[in-house]
Amino acid sequence: MNSMLSNVQNYQGLLAKQTGLENSDFATAHSANFSQLLSNAINGLNNNVNAMEQGTAGLISGTNNDLGKTMVQMTEAQLSVQTAVQVRNKVLDAYNDIKNMQF
């Protein structure tokens, strides 16, 4: 069993050298980029929902008479939320697939 683990680790090391991924700075830099990308996506979703809420509140109170713009904001917010839910579902599916793998 130990020899098999040793072989796998050696193979991983060779793959890392061949692909240039042996440097931990690469993984650190890309994980920071992923974190920033995820944060930007969530902030964009939040901005779309807030714009829709403000437009709807303005339409209800009478301060905003642009029904077309409000409808566009509602559609954008709806699509943003649906996209976020689908991305979340795909991430959870991938996590569950990895969790259920047998080594």
Gaussian input, Z-matrix of N, CA and C with variables (Angstrom, degrees):
# hf/3-21g

backbone

0 1
 N
 C     1     B1
 C     2     B2     1     A1
 N     3     B3     2     A2     1     D1
 C     4     B4     3     A3     2     D2
 C     5     B5     4     A4     3     D3
 N     6     B6     5     A5     4     D4
 C     7     B7     6     A6     5     D5
 C     8     B8     7     A7     6     D6
 N     9     B9     8     A8     7     D7
 C    10    B10     9     A9     8     D8
 C    11    B11    10    A10     9     D9
 N    12    B12    11    A11    10    D10
 C    13    B13    12    A12    11    D11
 C    14    B14    13    A13    12    D12
 N    15    B15    14    A14    13    D13
 C    16    B16    15    A15    14    D14
 C    17    B17    16    A16    15    D15
 N    18    B18    17    A17    16    D16
 C    19    B19    18    A18    17    D17
 C    20    B20    19    A19    18    D18
 N    21    B21    20    A20    19    D19
 C    22    B22    21    A21    20    D20
 C    23    B23    22    A22    21    D21
 N    24    B24    23    A23    22    D22
 C    25    B25    24    A24    23    D23
 C    26    B26    25    A25    24    D24
 N    27    B27    26    A26    25    D25
 C    28    B28    27    A27    26    D26
 C    29    B29    28    A28    27    D27
 N    30    B30    29    A29    28    D28
 C    31    B31    30    A30    29    D29
 C    32    B32    31    A31    30    D30
 N    33    B33    32    A32    31    D31
 C    34    B34    33    A33    32    D32
 C    35    B35    34    A34    33    D33
 N    36    B36    35    A35    34    D34
 C    37    B37    36    A36    35    D35
 C    38    B38    37    A37    36    D36
 N    39    B39    38    A38    37    D37
 C    40    B40    39    A39    38    D38
 C    41    B41    40    A40    39    D39
 N    42    B42    41    A41    40    D40
 C    43    B43    42    A42    41    D41
 C    44    B44    43    A43    42    D42
 N    45    B45    44    A44    43    D43
 C    46    B46    45    A45    44    D44
 C    47    B47    46    A46    45    D45
 N    48    B48    47    A47    46    D46
 C    49    B49    48    A48    47    D47
 C    50    B50    49    A49    48    D48
 N    51    B51    50    A50    49    D49
 C    52    B52    51    A51    50    D50
 C    53    B53    52    A52    51    D51
 N    54    B54    53    A53    52    D52
 C    55    B55    54    A54    53    D53
 C    56    B56    55    A55    54    D54
 N    57    B57    56    A56    55    D55
 C    58    B58    57    A57    56    D56
 C    59    B59    58    A58    57    D57
 N    60    B60    59    A59    58    D58
 C    61    B61    60    A60    59    D59
 C    62    B62    61    A61    60    D60
 N    63    B63    62    A62    61    D61
 C    64    B64    63    A63    62    D62
 C    65    B65    64    A64    63    D63
 N    66    B66    65    A65    64    D64
 C    67    B67    66    A66    65    D65
 C    68    B68    67    A67    66    D66
 N    69    B69    68    A68    67    D67
 C    70    B70    69    A69    68    D68
 C    71    B71    70    A70    69    D69
 N    72    B72    71    A71    70    D70
 C    73    B73    72    A72    71    D71
 C    74    B74    73    A73    72    D72
 N    75    B75    74    A74    73    D73
 C    76    B76    75    A75    74    D74
 C    77    B77    76    A76    75    D75
 N    78    B78    77    A77    76    D76
 C    79    B79    78    A78    77    D77
 C    80    B80    79    A79    78    D78
 N    81    B81    80    A80    79    D79
 C    82    B82    81    A81    80    D80
 C    83    B83    82    A82    81    D81
 N    84    B84    83    A83    82    D82
 C    85    B85    84    A84    83    D83
 C    86    B86    85    A85    84    D84
 N    87    B87    86    A86    85    D85
 C    88    B88    87    A87    86    D86
 C    89    B89    88    A88    87    D87
 N    90    B90    89    A89    88    D88
 C    91    B91    90    A90    89    D89
 C    92    B92    91    A91    90    D90
 N    93    B93    92    A92    91    D91
 C    94    B94    93    A93    92    D92
 C    95    B95    94    A94    93    D93
 N    96    B96    95    A95    94    D94
 C    97    B97    96    A96    95    D95
 C    98    B98    97    A97    96    D96
 N    99    B99    98    A98    97    D97
 C   100   B100    99    A99    98    D98
 C   101   B101   100   A100    99    D99
 N   102   B102   101   A101   100   D100
 C   103   B103   102   A102   101   D101
 C   104   B104   103   A103   102   D102
 N   105   B105   104   A104   103   D103
 C   106   B106   105   A105   104   D104
 C   107   B107   106   A106   105   D105
 N   108   B108   107   A107   106   D106
 C   109   B109   108   A108   107   D107
 C   110   B110   109   A109   108   D108
 N   111   B111   110   A110   109   D109
 C   112   B112   111   A111   110   D110
 C   113   B113   112   A112   111   D111
 N   114   B114   113   A113   112   D112
 C   115   B115   114   A114   113   D113
 C   116   B116   115   A115   114   D114
 N   117   B117   116   A116   115   D115
 C   118   B118   117   A117   116   D116
 C   119   B119   118   A118   117   D117
 N   120   B120   119   A119   118   D118
 C   121   B121   120   A120   119   D119
 C   122   B122   121   A121   120   D120
 N   123   B123   122   A122   121   D121
 C   124   B124   123   A123   122   D122
 C   125   B125   124   A124   123   D123
 N   126   B126   125   A125   124   D124
 C   127   B127   126   A126   125   D125
 C   128   B128   127   A127   126   D126
 N   129   B129   128   A128   127   D127
 C   130   B130   129   A129   128   D128
 C   131   B131   130   A130   129   D129
 N   132   B132   131   A131   130   D130
 C   133   B133   132   A132   131   D131
 C   134   B134   133   A133   132   D132
 N   135   B135   134   A134   133   D133
 C   136   B136   135   A135   134   D134
 C   137   B137   136   A136   135   D135
 N   138   B138   137   A137   136   D136
 C   139   B139   138   A138   137   D137
 C   140   B140   139   A139   138   D138
 N   141   B141   140   A140   139   D139
 C   142   B142   141   A141   140   D140
 C   143   B143   142   A142   141   D141
 N   144   B144   143   A143   142   D142
 C   145   B145   144   A144   143   D143
 C   146   B146   145   A145   144   D144
 N   147   B147   146   A146   145   D145
 C   148   B148   147   A147   146   D146
 C   149   B149   148   A148   147   D147
 N   150   B150   149   A149   148   D148
 C   151   B151   150   A150   149   D149
 C   152   B152   151   A151   150   D150
 N   153   B153   152   A152   151   D151
 C   154   B154   153   A153   152   D152
 C   155   B155   154   A154   153   D153
 N   156   B156   155   A155   154   D154
 C   157   B157   156   A156   155   D155
 C   158   B158   157   A157   156   D156
 N   159   B159   158   A158   157   D157
 C   160   B160   159   A159   158   D158
 C   161   B161   160   A160   159   D159
 N   162   B162   161   A161   160   D160
 C   163   B163   162   A162   161   D161
 C   164   B164   163   A163   162   D162
 N   165   B165   164   A164   163   D163
 C   166   B166   165   A165   164   D164
 C   167   B167   166   A166   165   D165
 N   168   B168   167   A167   166   D166
 C   169   B169   168   A168   167   D167
 C   170   B170   169   A169   168   D168
 N   171   B171   170   A170   169   D169
 C   172   B172   171   A171   170   D170
 C   173   B173   172   A172   171   D171
 N   174   B174   173   A173   172   D172
 C   175   B175   174   A174   173   D173
 C   176   B176   175   A175   174   D174
 N   177   B177   176   A176   175   D175
 C   178   B178   177   A177   176   D176
 C   179   B179   178   A178   177   D177
 N   180   B180   179   A179   178   D178
 C   181   B181   180   A180   179   D179
 C   182   B182   181   A181   180   D180
 N   183   B183   182   A182   181   D181
 C   184   B184   183   A183   182   D182
 C   185   B185   184   A184   183   D183
 N   186   B186   185   A185   184   D184
 C   187   B187   186   A186   185   D185
 C   188   B188   187   A187   186   D186
 N   189   B189   188   A188   187   D187
 C   190   B190   189   A189   188   D188
 C   191   B191   190   A190   189   D189
 N   192   B192   191   A191   190   D190
 C   193   B193   192   A192   191   D191
 C   194   B194   193   A193   192   D192
 N   195   B195   194   A194   193   D193
 C   196   B196   195   A195   194   D194
 C   197   B197   196   A196   195   D195
 N   198   B198   197   A197   196   D196
 C   199   B199   198   A198   197   D197
 C   200   B200   199   A199   198   D198
 N   201   B201   200   A200   199   D199
 C   202   B202   201   A201   200   D200
 C   203   B203   202   A202   201   D201
 N   204   B204   203   A203   202   D202
 C   205   B205   204   A204   203   D203
 C   206   B206   205   A205   204   D204
 N   207   B207   206   A206   205   D205
 C   208   B208   207   A207   206   D206
 C   209   B209   208   A208   207   D207
 N   210   B210   209   A209   208   D208
 C   211   B211   210   A210   209   D209
 C   212   B212   211   A211   210   D210
 N   213   B213   212   A212   211   D211
 C   214   B214   213   A213   212   D212
 C   215   B215   214   A214   213   D213
 N   216   B216   215   A215   214   D214
 C   217   B217   216   A216   215   D215
 C   218   B218   217   A217   216   D216
 N   219   B219   218   A218   217   D217
 C   220   B220   219   A219   218   D218
 C   221   B221   220   A220   219   D219
 N   222   B222   221   A221   220   D220
 C   223   B223   222   A222   221   D221
 C   224   B224   223   A223   222   D222
 N   225   B225   224   A224   223   D223
 C   226   B226   225   A225   224   D224
 C   227   B227   226   A226   225   D225
 N   228   B228   227   A227   226   D226
 C   229   B229   228   A228   227   D227
 C   230   B230   229   A229   228   D228
 N   231   B231   230   A230   229   D229
 C   232   B232   231   A231   230   D230
 C   233   B233   232   A232   231   D231
 N   234   B234   233   A233   232   D232
 C   235   B235   234   A234   233   D233
 C   236   B236   235   A235   234   D234
 N   237   B237   236   A236   235   D235
 C   238   B238   237   A237   236   D236
 C   239   B239   238   A238   237   D237
 N   240   B240   239   A239   238   D238
 C   241   B241   240   A240   239   D239
 C   242   B242   241   A241   240   D240
 N   243   B243   242   A242   241   D241
 C   244   B244   243   A243   242   D242
 C   245   B245   244   A244   243   D243
 N   246   B246   245   A245   244   D244
 C   247   B247   246   A246   245   D245
 C   248   B248   247   A247   246   D246
 N   249   B249   248   A248   247   D247
 C   250   B250   249   A249   248   D248
 C   251   B251   250   A250   249   D249
 N   252   B252   251   A251   250   D250
 C   253   B253   252   A252   251   D251
 C   254   B254   253   A253   252   D252
 N   255   B255   254   A254   253   D253
 C   256   B256   255   A255   254   D254
 C   257   B257   256   A256   255   D255
 N   258   B258   257   A257   256   D256
 C   259   B259   258   A258   257   D257
 C   260   B260   259   A259   258   D258
 N   261   B261   260   A260   259   D259
 C   262   B262   261   A261   260   D260
 C   263   B263   262   A262   261   D261
 N   264   B264   263   A263   262   D262
 C   265   B265   264   A264   263   D263
 C   266   B266   265   A265   264   D264
 N   267   B267   266   A266   265   D265
 C   268   B268   267   A267   266   D266
 C   269   B269   268   A268   267   D267
 N   270   B270   269   A269   268   D268
 C   271   B271   270   A270   269   D269
 C   272   B272   271   A271   270   D270
 N   273   B273   272   A272   271   D271
 C   274   B274   273   A273   272   D272
 C   275   B275   274   A274   273   D273
 N   276   B276   275   A275   274   D274
 C   277   B277   276   A276   275   D275
 C   278   B278   277   A277   276   D276
 N   279   B279   278   A278   277   D277
 C   280   B280   279   A279   278   D278
 C   281   B281   280   A280   279   D279
 N   282   B282   281   A281   280   D280
 C   283   B283   282   A282   281   D281
 C   284   B284   283   A283   282   D282
 N   285   B285   284   A284   283   D283
 C   286   B286   285   A285   284   D284
 C   287   B287   286   A286   285   D285
 N   288   B288   287   A287   286   D286
 C   289   B289   288   A288   287   D287
 C   290   B290   289   A289   288   D288
 N   291   B291   290   A290   289   D289
 C   292   B292   291   A291   290   D290
 C   293   B293   292   A292   291   D291
 N   294   B294   293   A293   292   D292
 C   295   B295   294   A294   293   D293
 C   296   B296   295   A295   294   D294
 N   297   B297   296   A296   295   D295
 C   298   B298   297   A297   296   D296
 C   299   B299   298   A298   297   D297
 N   300   B300   299   A299   298   D298
 C   301   B301   300   A300   299   D299
 C   302   B302   301   A301   300   D300
 N   303   B303   302   A302   301   D301
 C   304   B304   303   A303   302   D302
 C   305   B305   304   A304   303   D303
 N   306   B306   305   A305   304   D304
 C   307   B307   306   A306   305   D305
 C   308   B308   307   A307   306   D306

   B1=1.4494
   B2=1.5266
   B3=1.3279
   B4=1.4637
   B5=1.5197
   B6=1.3295
   B7=1.4640
   B8=1.5290
   B9=1.3327
   B10=1.4605
   B11=1.5254
   B12=1.3221
   B13=1.4605
   B14=1.5230
   B15=1.3019
   B16=1.4570
   B17=1.5251
   B18=1.3285
   B19=1.4700
   B20=1.5242
   B21=1.3247
   B22=1.4629
   B23=1.5248
   B24=1.3237
   B25=1.4610
   B26=1.5252
   B27=1.3313
   B28=1.4647
   B29=1.5247
   B30=1.3199
   B31=1.4642
   B32=1.5273
   B33=1.3267
   B34=1.4647
   B35=1.5246
   B36=1.3181
   B37=1.4568
   B38=1.5171
   B39=1.3378
   B40=1.4649
   B41=1.5272
   B42=1.3263
   B43=1.4636
   B44=1.5220
   B45=1.3196
   B46=1.4633
   B47=1.5259
   B48=1.3281
   B49=1.4671
   B50=1.5226
   B51=1.3321
   B52=1.4626
   B53=1.5253
   B54=1.3063
   B55=1.4628
   B56=1.5201
   B57=1.3160
   B58=1.4505
   B59=1.5152
   B60=1.3247
   B61=1.4629
   B62=1.5229
   B63=1.3125
   B64=1.4565
   B65=1.5232
   B66=1.2994
   B67=1.4524
   B68=1.5248
   B69=1.3098
   B70=1.4638
   B71=1.5286
   B72=1.3403
   B73=1.4636
   B74=1.5255
   B75=1.3301
   B76=1.4653
   B77=1.5192
   B78=1.3171
   B79=1.4653
   B80=1.5224
   B81=1.3098
   B82=1.4592
   B83=1.5266
   B84=1.3184
   B85=1.4658
   B86=1.5190
   B87=1.3263
   B88=1.4583
   B89=1.5202
   B90=1.3204
   B91=1.4626
   B92=1.5268
   B93=1.3275
   B94=1.4639
   B95=1.5268
   B96=1.3319
   B97=1.4595
   B98=1.5172
   B99=1.3230
   B100=1.4587
   B101=1.5215
   B102=1.3133
   B103=1.4617
   B104=1.5253
   B105=1.3152
   B106=1.4624
   B107=1.5243
   B108=1.3251
   B109=1.4621
   B110=1.5223
   B111=1.3132
   B112=1.4604
   B113=1.5279
   B114=1.3128
   B115=1.4631
   B116=1.5273
   B117=1.3308
   B118=1.4684
   B119=1.5232
   B120=1.3268
   B121=1.4682
   B122=1.5249
   B123=1.3134
   B124=1.4672
   B125=1.5279
   B126=1.3255
   B127=1.4707
   B128=1.5284
   B129=1.3275
   B130=1.4612
   B131=1.5141
   B132=1.3216
   B133=1.4643
   B134=1.5220
   B135=1.3105
   B136=1.4625
   B137=1.5308
   B138=1.3332
   B139=1.4687
   B140=1.5269
   B141=1.3436
   B142=1.4728
   B143=1.5238
   B144=1.3178
   B145=1.4677
   B146=1.5269
   B147=1.3349
   B148=1.4683
   B149=1.5264
   B150=1.3388
   B151=1.4693
   B152=1.5207
   B153=1.3210
   B154=1.4639
   B155=1.5217
   B156=1.3299
   B157=1.4649
   B158=1.5267
   B159=1.3287
   B160=1.4645
   B161=1.5258
   B162=1.3275
   B163=1.4606
   B164=1.5123
   B165=1.3253
   B166=1.4634
   B167=1.5254
   B168=1.3258
   B169=1.4667
   B170=1.5261
   B171=1.3273
   B172=1.4596
   B173=1.5149
   B174=1.3165
   B175=1.4640
   B176=1.5220
   B177=1.3204
   B178=1.4682
   B179=1.5258
   B180=1.3376
   B181=1.4669
   B182=1.5292
   B183=1.3213
   B184=1.4571
   B185=1.5117
   B186=1.3379
   B187=1.4645
   B188=1.5256
   B189=1.3184
   B190=1.4585
   B191=1.5255
   B192=1.3217
   B193=1.4599
   B194=1.5234
   B195=1.3375
   B196=1.4655
   B197=1.5275
   B198=1.3218
   B199=1.4606
   B200=1.5245
   B201=1.3206
   B202=1.4660
   B203=1.5182
   B204=1.3373
   B205=1.4666
   B206=1.5257
   B207=1.3131
   B208=1.4639
   B209=1.5270
   B210=1.3173
   B211=1.4652
   B212=1.5295
   B213=1.3389
   B214=1.4637
   B215=1.5247
   B216=1.3379
   B217=1.4618
   B218=1.5247
   B219=1.3182
   B220=1.4637
   B221=1.5277
   B222=1.3175
   B223=1.4621
   B224=1.5221
   B225=1.3330
   B226=1.4644
   B227=1.5225
   B228=1.3215
   B229=1.4611
   B230=1.5254
   B231=1.3239
   B232=1.4594
   B233=1.5322
   B234=1.3277
   B235=1.4613
   B236=1.5258
   B237=1.3215
   B238=1.4663
   B239=1.5198
   B240=1.3197
   B241=1.4662
   B242=1.5262
   B243=1.3312
   B244=1.4608
   B245=1.5260
   B246=1.3269
   B247=1.4587
   B248=1.5212
   B249=1.3235
   B250=1.4647
   B251=1.5239
   B252=1.3131
   B253=1.4657
   B254=1.5271
   B255=1.3241
   B256=1.4633
   B257=1.5321
   B258=1.3274
   B259=1.4669
   B260=1.5226
   B261=1.3316
   B262=1.4620
   B263=1.5199
   B264=1.3311
   B265=1.4604
   B266=1.5250
   B267=1.3215
   B268=1.4683
   B269=1.5262
   B270=1.3215
   B271=1.4663
   B272=1.5228
   B273=1.3218
   B274=1.4636
   B275=1.5214
   B276=1.3297
   B277=1.4651
   B278=1.5243
   B279=1.3306
   B280=1.4614
   B281=1.5229
   B282=1.3225
   B283=1.4622
   B284=1.5245
   B285=1.3282
   B286=1.4653
   B287=1.5192
   B288=1.3299
   B289=1.4615
   B290=1.5231
   B291=1.3231
   B292=1.4678
   B293=1.5232
   B294=1.3287
   B295=1.4641
   B296=1.5294
   B297=1.3222
   B298=1.4591
   B299=1.5233
   B300=1.3217
   B301=1.4673
   B302=1.5172
   B303=1.3094
   B304=1.4604
   B305=1.5197
   B306=1.3149
   B307=1.4603
   B308=1.4879
   A1=110.73
   A2=116.34
   A3=120.09
   A4=111.37
   A5=116.40
   A6=118.54
   A7=110.63
   A8=116.66
   A9=119.48
   A10=110.00
   A11=116.70
   A12=121.15
   A13=110.39
   A14=116.15
   A15=121.06
   A16=110.88
   A17=116.90
   A18=120.67
   A19=111.22
   A20=116.74
   A21=120.77
   A22=110.29
   A23=116.99
   A24=120.17
   A25=111.46
   A26=116.75
   A27=119.91
   A28=110.77
   A29=115.79
   A30=120.79
   A31=110.70
   A32=116.19
   A33=119.69
   A34=110.88
   A35=116.28
   A36=120.41
   A37=112.08
   A38=116.16
   A39=120.40
   A40=111.35
   A41=116.19
   A42=119.55
   A43=111.19
   A44=116.21
   A45=120.01
   A46=110.72
   A47=116.71
   A48=119.88
   A49=111.24
   A50=116.05
   A51=119.66
   A52=112.10
   A53=116.68
   A54=119.83
   A55=112.34
   A56=117.55
   A57=120.74
   A58=113.10
   A59=117.54
   A60=121.08
   A61=112.89
   A62=116.74
   A63=118.24
   A64=112.75
   A65=117.33
   A66=121.30
   A67=109.40
   A68=117.66
   A69=120.91
   A70=112.15
   A71=117.96
   A72=120.67
   A73=110.92
   A74=116.37
   A75=121.15
   A76=109.87
   A77=116.70
   A78=120.46
   A79=110.77
   A80=117.43
   A81=120.92
   A82=110.86
   A83=116.76
   A84=120.38
   A85=111.09
   A86=117.20
   A87=119.78
   A88=111.96
   A89=117.79
   A90=118.34
   A91=110.13
   A92=116.95
   A93=119.69
   A94=109.87
   A95=116.88
   A96=120.04
   A97=110.74
   A98=117.52
   A99=120.87
   A100=109.98
   A101=116.33
   A102=120.65
   A103=110.49
   A104=116.72
   A105=120.93
   A106=110.58
   A107=117.12
   A108=121.43
   A109=110.79
   A110=116.52
   A111=121.20
   A112=110.83
   A113=116.65
   A114=121.11
   A115=111.11
   A116=117.06
   A117=120.72
   A118=111.32
   A119=116.88
   A120=120.39
   A121=110.83
   A122=116.64
   A123=120.31
   A124=110.50
   A125=116.84
   A126=119.85
   A127=111.15
   A128=117.50
   A129=120.80
   A130=111.87
   A131=116.24
   A132=121.01
   A133=110.31
   A134=116.05
   A135=121.11
   A136=111.09
   A137=117.07
   A138=120.41
   A139=111.47
   A140=116.90
   A141=120.04
   A142=111.34
   A143=116.40
   A144=120.22
   A145=110.27
   A146=117.45
   A147=120.40
   A148=111.68
   A149=117.51
   A150=120.63
   A151=110.31
   A152=116.62
   A153=120.60
   A154=110.82
   A155=117.27
   A156=120.60
   A157=111.34
   A158=116.96
   A159=120.42
   A160=111.25
   A161=116.05
   A162=119.50
   A163=112.19
   A164=116.27
   A165=120.45
   A166=110.82
   A167=116.65
   A168=120.10
   A169=110.44
   A170=116.94
   A171=120.20
   A172=112.10
   A173=116.42
   A174=120.51
   A175=110.85
   A176=116.34
   A177=120.63
   A178=110.93
   A179=116.49
   A180=119.70
   A181=112.91
   A182=117.17
   A183=120.23
   A184=114.29
   A185=118.33
   A186=120.34
   A187=111.76
   A188=116.88
   A189=122.09
   A190=107.86
   A191=117.08
   A192=120.66
   A193=112.59
   A194=117.60
   A195=121.24
   A196=110.17
   A197=116.03
   A198=121.54
   A199=111.19
   A200=117.12
   A201=121.01
   A202=112.16
   A203=116.04
   A204=120.33
   A205=110.46
   A206=116.63
   A207=120.74
   A208=110.73
   A209=117.09
   A210=120.45
   A211=111.06
   A212=116.86
   A213=120.62
   A214=109.84
   A215=117.26
   A216=120.92
   A217=111.12
   A218=116.74
   A219=120.48
   A220=110.56
   A221=116.93
   A222=120.65
   A223=111.01
   A224=117.44
   A225=120.94
   A226=111.00
   A227=116.63
   A228=120.61
   A229=110.55
   A230=116.67
   A231=120.72
   A232=110.71
   A233=117.19
   A234=120.55
   A235=111.61
   A236=117.14
   A237=120.82
   A238=111.02
   A239=116.44
   A240=120.36
   A241=110.29
   A242=117.70
   A243=120.52
   A244=111.28
   A245=116.97
   A246=120.62
   A247=110.69
   A248=117.31
   A249=120.97
   A250=111.00
   A251=117.57
   A252=121.03
   A253=110.24
   A254=117.82
   A255=120.66
   A256=111.32
   A257=117.25
   A258=120.31
   A259=109.75
   A260=116.48
   A261=120.15
   A262=110.86
   A263=117.46
   A264=121.07
   A265=111.38
   A266=117.15
   A267=120.85
   A268=110.84
   A269=117.11
   A270=120.42
   A271=110.13
   A272=117.23
   A273=120.24
   A274=111.56
   A275=117.65
   A276=120.68
   A277=110.79
   A278=116.78
   A279=120.53
   A280=110.57
   A281=117.02
   A282=120.91
   A283=110.79
   A284=116.70
   A285=119.98
   A286=111.51
   A287=118.05
   A288=120.72
   A289=110.82
   A290=116.27
   A291=120.19
   A292=110.28
   A293=116.29
   A294=120.84
   A295=111.30
   A296=117.09
   A297=121.08
   A298=113.77
   A299=117.31
   A300=119.59
   A301=109.66
   A302=114.29
   A303=119.74
   A304=108.03
   A305=115.47
   A306=120.17
   A307=110.26
   D1=-42.70
   D2=179.72
   D3=-64.65
   D4=-36.05
   D5=179.63
   D6=-68.01
   D7=-34.99
   D8=178.06
   D9=-66.53
   D10=-42.67
   D11=178.07
   D12=-63.11
   D13=-41.05
   D14=177.97
   D15=-63.15
   D16=-41.33
   D17=178.06
   D18=-63.47
   D19=-42.02
   D20=179.12
   D21=-63.72
   D22=-43.05
   D23=179.56
   D24=-65.39
   D25=-38.94
   D26=176.51
   D27=-63.74
   D28=-41.72
   D29=178.90
   D30=-63.34
   D31=-41.98
   D32=177.98
   D33=-62.66
   D34=-39.84
   D35=178.04
   D36=-63.09
   D37=-42.49
   D38=177.88
   D39=-64.34
   D40=-42.07
   D41=177.78
   D42=-62.79
   D43=-40.58
   D44=179.95
   D45=-63.55
   D46=-40.08
   D47=178.66
   D48=-66.90
   D49=-42.17
   D50=-177.81
   D51=-67.72
   D52=-35.45
   D53=-178.16
   D54=-90.55
   D55=-7.74
   D56=-179.50
   D57=78.89
   D58=18.37
   D59=-177.17
   D60=-99.49
   D61=13.86
   D62=-177.74
   D63=-75.09
   D64=-16.23
   D65=-179.85
   D66=-83.51
   D67=124.14
   D68=-177.80
   D69=-69.78
   D70=-19.54
   D71=177.55
   D72=-62.91
   D73=-33.48
   D74=178.94
   D75=-61.09
   D76=-49.33
   D77=-178.84
   D78=-65.40
   D79=-39.68
   D80=-179.93
   D81=-64.22
   D82=-44.32
   D83=-179.64
   D84=-64.79
   D85=-41.25
   D86=-178.21
   D87=-74.20
   D88=-31.58
   D89=177.01
   D90=-69.01
   D91=-34.50
   D92=176.08
   D93=-66.39
   D94=-38.55
   D95=177.99
   D96=-64.86
   D97=-40.89
   D98=179.05
   D99=-64.56
   D100=-42.27
   D101=178.57
   D102=-61.08
   D103=-43.47
   D104=179.26
   D105=-66.58
   D106=-40.12
   D107=178.83
   D108=-62.55
   D109=-44.39
   D110=178.89
   D111=-64.57
   D112=-42.35
   D113=178.52
   D114=-62.62
   D115=-42.25
   D116=178.61
   D117=-64.26
   D118=-39.51
   D119=179.72
   D120=-64.95
   D121=-42.26
   D122=179.74
   D123=-67.36
   D124=-39.79
   D125=177.37
   D126=-64.49
   D127=-39.20
   D128=176.96
   D129=-63.30
   D130=-41.17
   D131=176.63
   D132=-61.55
   D133=-45.68
   D134=179.50
   D135=-61.97
   D136=-41.08
   D137=178.75
   D138=-63.78
   D139=-40.72
   D140=178.58
   D141=-63.37
   D142=-43.12
   D143=-179.54
   D144=-67.11
   D145=-41.77
   D146=178.58
   D147=-63.33
   D148=-41.64
   D149=178.46
   D150=-63.09
   D151=-40.31
   D152=178.21
   D153=-64.37
   D154=-42.72
   D155=179.64
   D156=-64.21
   D157=-41.87
   D158=179.06
   D159=-65.70
   D160=-41.92
   D161=178.50
   D162=-64.51
   D163=-41.22
   D164=179.02
   D165=-66.90
   D166=-43.25
   D167=178.97
   D168=-63.39
   D169=-39.82
   D170=177.85
   D171=-65.98
   D172=-36.69
   D173=178.73
   D174=-67.85
   D175=-40.71
   D176=179.72
   D177=-68.13
   D178=-41.76
   D179=-177.65
   D180=-78.31
   D181=-14.42
   D182=178.97
   D183=93.71
   D184=-1.37
   D185=179.33
   D186=-79.36
   D187=-18.25
   D188=179.78
   D189=-121.81
   D190=120.13
   D191=-178.99
   D192=-105.27
   D193=7.02
   D194=-176.12
   D195=-93.04
   D196=87.65
   D197=-179.01
   D198=-65.29
   D199=-38.36
   D200=-179.04
   D201=-61.16
   D202=-45.59
   D203=179.66
   D204=-64.38
   D205=-40.18
   D206=179.11
   D207=-64.46
   D208=-40.33
   D209=178.54
   D210=-65.25
   D211=-39.24
   D212=177.09
   D213=-63.75
   D214=-43.02
   D215=178.07
   D216=-61.87
   D217=-40.04
   D218=178.90
   D219=-64.82
   D220=-41.75
   D221=179.46
   D222=-66.69
   D223=-42.18
   D224=177.64
   D225=-61.50
   D226=-44.01
   D227=179.49
   D228=-64.39
   D229=-42.09
   D230=179.65
   D231=-62.45
   D232=-45.16
   D233=179.30
   D234=-65.80
   D235=-37.23
   D236=178.04
   D237=-63.43
   D238=-44.40
   D239=-179.83
   D240=-66.63
   D241=-43.02
   D242=179.05
   D243=-62.46
   D244=-40.36
   D245=177.89
   D246=-64.40
   D247=-43.85
   D248=179.09
   D249=-61.89
   D250=-40.25
   D251=179.04
   D252=-65.18
   D253=-42.02
   D254=179.91
   D255=-66.94
   D256=-39.16
   D257=176.67
   D258=-63.99
   D259=-43.46
   D260=177.07
   D261=-59.08
   D262=-43.66
   D263=179.72
   D264=-61.76
   D265=-41.88
   D266=179.28
   D267=-65.82
   D268=-40.33
   D269=178.52
   D270=-64.44
   D271=-42.93
   D272=178.63
   D273=-65.49
   D274=-38.79
   D275=176.47
   D276=-62.40
   D277=-43.53
   D278=178.67
   D279=-64.36
   D280=-42.14
   D281=177.81
   D282=-60.73
   D283=-45.47
   D284=179.75
   D285=-65.42
   D286=-37.18
   D287=176.59
   D288=-62.40
   D289=-44.02
   D290=179.17
   D291=-66.36
   D292=-41.11
   D293=-179.57
   D294=-62.64
   D295=-35.00
   D296=-176.86
   D297=-87.21
   D298=-1.87
   D299=178.41
   D300=-67.33
   D301=144.44
   D302=176.46
   D303=-109.58
   D304=127.99
   D305=-179.49
   D306=-98.63

